[in-house]
C-alpha cells in the first residue's frame, strides 16, 4: 500500500501547507492523537483539510439522521464518537478510543470491533487526519468523526502497525 495521497492531492497538500491554519479544536484533536501515537513510537499525523471536510460531511449526516454507523466502502479510516448532555471534546473521544488498548492482543494482532478505534488511532502507516463534529437538532447528541489516510485496520498488517506502548510492557 502506498503511503501518500493519490497524485491529484499533491497541489492540495502544498496549498494546505502554505495557507491553511488549524483551529484550537483541530489542534487539540491532532495533538491528542499524536500524544497517544508517541506512546507507541509511531510517527505523528498531519492535519489535512480534505479529511476534515469528509469528517464534517460524516458528522453532519449522523447529526441529521441520528444514525451512528460507518457507511460501506469508506475511502478513509474512520473513528466515530457521540455524546449527549455536556458538550464532548475531542479529548473525550480520544480517551474513549484509546482505552480499547486494554482489550487488544498485541501478541497475535488482528482486528476486533472491541479495539478497532484504538488500532486506527495508533496505525503506523496512517499519515493524515481530519476531524469534525455536529449536533443533532432532534436528540441533542453531538457526533465526532475523525478520518485517517491511509486507512488503518488492514488485515494482515496489524503486527507491524500497532506496536506495544513503549512505556507499558505487560503481555496478555
N, C-alpha and C positions, 0 to 999 in steps of 0.2 A: 504494500500500500504506500503510495506517495504521500509525503508528509507536508504538502503545501496545497494551497488553493489551486483550482484549475487556472490556466493561463489568463483567462479573461478577468480574473480578480486582481492581477498584478497592478494595474493602474489604480484600482480602488485602495490597495494597500499603501501605495505611495501617497495618494490624496489623504488617506486616513492619517498617516504619519505627519503630514505637513499641516493639515487644517483641523483635525478632529481632537477636541479635548473632552475628556470624560467628566461626568458629574461626580459629586461626592458619593452618591448612592452606587454608581457604577464602579467607582474606585474601591468602595467598601467590598463589593462583590468580587472584584478582581484581587484585591489584596487578601481577602479571606480565603479564596481559592488557593492563591499562591502560598499562603501560610501553611495550609494543610498539605499541599503538594510538597513543600520543603521538608516536612516531617518524613517524607518517603524518598527524598533525594531525587525527585523528578523535576524537569525544567518548568520554569514559570510559564503561565499562559499570558497571551497578549489580548487586550480587549479589541473587538472588531465590530464596526458599525453594521455590517451586513448580518452578522449573527444577532446583534441587538435588535435589528428590525424584525428578523424572523421570530425572536423570542417575544417581541411585543405583539406580533400577529398571533402567536400561540396564546399568550396571556389574555389578550382581548377576546379571543374565541372562547376560552374557558370561562371568562367573566360573563360573556354574553349568553352562553348556553348552560353554564354550571356543570359542564361535563369535564371531569378531571381524568384525562387519559391521553396516552400517546397515540397519535394517528399512525396508520400503516405507512411504510416506506418513507420514513424520515430521512432527509438528506444530511442531517447532522445528529450528533449525540444530543441527548436531552435529559435534564432533570427538572422535575416539577414539584411544587410545594403549594399548599394553601392553608389559610388560617382565617378564622372569623373572630370577631371581638377586637382585641387590640391590633394595631397595625403591625404586621410582621416586618422584620428587616431581612436583608439578605443573610445576615449572620444567623438568624433563626433557622433559615433554610439550610445553610451550610452546616451548622451544628447538627441538625437533624440527619442530614445525609451522611455526615462523617461518622456518626455513632454506629452506623452499619458495619464499620470495620470490626467491631466485636464479634460479628457473626460470620465474617469472611474467613475461609480456609486458605491461608497463604500457601500451605504445603501443596495442595492439589490444584489451586486456582480454579477458574471456571466461573460461569455466570450463575447467579441466583437472583430471583426477584427480591429477596430479602437484603441483598447487598449491592444491587445494580447502581444506586445513586453514588455510593462510596466509590465503587470501581471506576465509574465515569469521571468523578472529580479528580481522581488520582492518576488516571490513564496517562502513562508516559508519552505516548505518541500524539495526544491531543495538544494543539498549539494555540488555538484561538478560542475566545469566549465572548458571548453576548448574553446579557440578562435583562429582563423587564418584568414589570408587574402590572396588574389591572384589577379593579374592584368590580364585583358583581353588584348591580343595582338591585337585583331581586333578593339575594341572600346576604349581601354584605361581605361575602368571602373575598379575600384578597389572594390572587393567584400569582405565583412567581414561576417564571420559566427561565432556565439557563440552557443555552445551546453551545455545542462544542464542535470544533473541526480540527483535525479529522475526528470522526466519531470514535468513541471507545466501545468497550464491551464486545469486542470482536472474538468470535470463537477461535480457540487455538492460540490466542495471543495474551492470555491473562498473566502467565508467569513472568514474562518479560516486561509487562506494562503496569503491573500492580505489585510493587515491591513492599516488603515489610516496612513498618515505621522504624526508622533508623534509631529511635530512642527507646523503643519498646520491643524486646526480643522474645516475648512469650510465644510459645508454639502451641498449636491446638492439639 
